[in-house]
Amino acid sequence: MTVDDETVEQSAPHRPTSRRTSVLGRWMRRCLARWRLILLTMMLVAALAFGAGYFYFVYRPDLQTDDAAAHQAIKAASDGAVALLSYSPETLDRDFANAKSRLTDDYLAYYQRFADQIVGPSAQRAQVTTTATVVKAAVSELHPNSAVVLVFVKEKTASKEKPEPVVTSSSLRVTLTKVNSSWLIEKFDAV
């Protein structure tokens, strides 16, 4: 009996392995028999994942950039362009304060230096008055928190030496950033 017990003990570890193999084999046969159903399920899951990703990354931002957002961006760029380009020696401090309130912190430092070193002294010395009006403006790019607006401006400039206003036209590319629900100018470039 000892031999039989040894034989039983030696063959015992092989039984769980053969059971696992037979269970795995049955599972594989079932999967192969239902491959169409499995493939269809995987395609359905992939289609749902694509739809959710498209909604989140493409459609949802489009909802946040509707016509009302475009009009707000155009108005902010137009009003900002007029504020940055219009000044007179009598109201210079108020004009600069109005312009500064429409700028991001990054652009404000540049504008402050430009106003203090160039515009302010020349406006005071030559009594230069510039009045800007927006002829047309349109959105070039619009995202939920940033926008680029093309602004076409007509400027009338008069001075003590030339009291008859000189009219010039220019095109501007105004880059806006949304800060605390307000559109502020981040870049202001002539095109």
C-alpha positions in Angstrom: 0.0 0.0 0.0 2.9 2.3 0.5 3.6 2.2 -3.2 0.0 3.1 -4.1 0.1 5.9 -1.6 3.3 7.2 -3.2 1.7 6.9 -6.6 -1.3 8.8 -5.4 0.8 11.5 -3.8 3.0 11.9 -6.9 0.0 12.2 -9.3 -1.9 14.6 -7.1 0.0 17.8 -8.0 -0.7 17.1 -11.7 -4.5 17.1 -11.4 -5.0 20.8 -10.7 -2.8 21.6 -13.7 -4.8 19.3 -16.0 -8.0 20.8 -14.6 -6.8 24.3 -15.3 -5.8 23.3 -18.8 -9.2 21.7 -19.5 -11.0 24.8 -18.1 -8.9 27.1 -20.2 -9.5 24.9 -23.2 -13.2 25.0 -22.8 -13.1 28.8 -22.3 -11.1 29.1 -25.5 -13.5 26.9 -27.4 -16.5 29.0 -26.2 -14.7 32.2 -27.2 -13.9 30.9 -30.7 -17.5 29.8 -31.1 -18.7 33.3 -30.2 -16.0 35.4 -32.0 -18.5 37.4 -33.9 -20.3 38.5 -30.7 -17.0 39.4 -29.0 -15.8 41.3 -32.0 -19.1 43.2 -32.2 -18.9 44.0 -28.5 -15.3 45.3 -28.8 -16.4 47.5 -31.8 -19.3 48.9 -29.9 -17.1 49.8 -26.9 -14.6 51.4 -29.2 -17.3 53.4 -31.0 -18.7 54.6 -27.6 -15.2 55.6 -26.5 -14.6 57.6 -29.7 -18.0 59.3 -29.3 -17.3 60.3 -25.7 -13.8 61.6 -26.7 -15.2 63.6 -29.6 -17.9 65.1 -27.4 -15.4 66.1 -24.7 -12.5 67.4 -26.9 -14.3 68.8 -30.0 -18.1 69.4 -29.4 -18.0 70.7 -25.9 -15.4 73.5 -26.6 -17.5 74.5 -29.6 -20.5 75.0 -27.3 -18.4 77.3 -25.1 -17.4 79.3 -28.2 -20.8 80.2 -29.6 -21.9 83.4 -31.3 -22.3 85.3 -28.0 -18.6 84.5 -27.1 -17.5 85.7 -30.6 -19.4 88.9 -30.2 -17.9 89.5 -26.7 -14.4 88.9 -28.1 -15.0 91.3 -31.0 -16.3 94.0 -28.7 -13.4 93.6 -26.3 -10.9 93.7 -29.1 -12.6 96.7 -30.7 -12.9 98.7 -27.5 -9.4 97.8 -26.5 -8.0 98.9 -29.8 -9.7 102.2 -29.5 -8.5 102.6 -25.9 -4.9 101.8 -26.8 -4.7 104.1 -29.8 -6.8 107.1 -28.7 -5.2 109.8 -26.4 -4.9 113.5 -26.0 -2.5 115.6 -23.9 -5.4 117.0 -21.8 -6.6 113.5 -20.7 -3.4 111.5 -21.0 -3.5 109.9 -17.5 -7.1 108.9 -17.9 -6.5 107.6 -21.4 -3.6 105.4 -20.2 -5.6 104.2 -17.2 -8.5 103.2 -19.5 -6.1 101.3 -21.8 -4.3 99.6 -19.0 -7.5 98.2 -17.6 -8.0 96.2 -20.8 -4.6 94.4 -20.8 -3.2 91.2 -19.3 -0.4 91.5 -16.8 2.1 90.2 -19.3 1.3 92.9 -21.9 0.8 95.6 -19.3 4.5 95.8 -18.6 5.3 96.4 -22.2 2.5 99.0 -22.7 3.6 100.8 -19.5 7.1 101.3 -20.8 5.9 102.3 -24.3 3.4 104.8 -22.9 5.9 106.3 -20.4 8.9 106.5 -22.8 7.3 107.2 -26.2 3.6 108.2 -26.3 3.4 110.3 -23.2 6.4 112.6 -23.9 5.6 113.1 -27.6 1.9 113.7 -26.8 2.8 116.4 -24.2 5.7 118.0 -26.2 3.9 118.2 -29.6 0.4 118.3 -28.3 -0.6 115.2 -30.3 -4.2 114.0 -30.2 -5.1 110.7 -31.8 -8.6 109.4 -32.2 -9.2 105.8 -33.3 -12.4 104.3 -34.6 -13.0 100.7 -35.6 -14.2 100.2 -39.2 -14.6 96.4 -39.0 -13.6 93.5 -36.8 -13.8 89.8 -37.2 -12.8 86.7 -35.2 -9.9 84.8 -36.7 -9.6 82.1 -34.0 -11.9 81.4 -31.1 -11.3 79.0 -28.2 -13.0 78.9 -24.8 -10.3 80.9 -23.1 -8.5 82.7 -25.9 -9.3 84.4 -29.2 -7.6 86.2 -32.1 -9.5 89.1 -33.6 -8.6 91.1 -36.7 -9.5 94.8 -36.3 -9.5 97.4 -39.0 -9.0 100.9 -37.6 -9.1 104.4 -38.9 -7.0 106.9 -36.9 -7.2 110.7 -37.0 -4.0 112.4 -35.7 -3.6 116.1 -35.1 -0.9 118.1 -33.4 0.0 121.7 -32.6 2.2 121.9 -35.7 -0.5 120.2 -38.0 -3.9 121.0 -36.7 -5.6 119.5 -39.7 -6.1 115.8 -38.8 -4.2 113.2 -40.8 -6.3 110.1 -41.4 -4.6 106.7 -41.6 -5.9 103.2 -41.7 -4.4 100.1 -40.2 -5.1 96.4 -39.6 -4.4 94.9 -36.2 -4.2 91.4 -34.9 -5.5 91.5 -31.3 -4.9 88.3 -29.2 -7.2 88.0 -26.2 -7.2 85.9 -23.1 -10.2 85.3 -20.8 -9.3 86.3 -17.3 -12.1 86.2 -14.6 -14.8 86.1 -17.3 -13.4 89.2 -19.1 -11.5 89.3 -22.4 -8.2 91.1 -22.0 -5.6 92.0 -24.6 -2.5 89.7 -24.5 -0.9 90.8 -27.8 -1.5 93.8 -30.0 0.2 93.6 -33.4 0.0 95.5 -36.6 -0.7 93.3 -39.6 
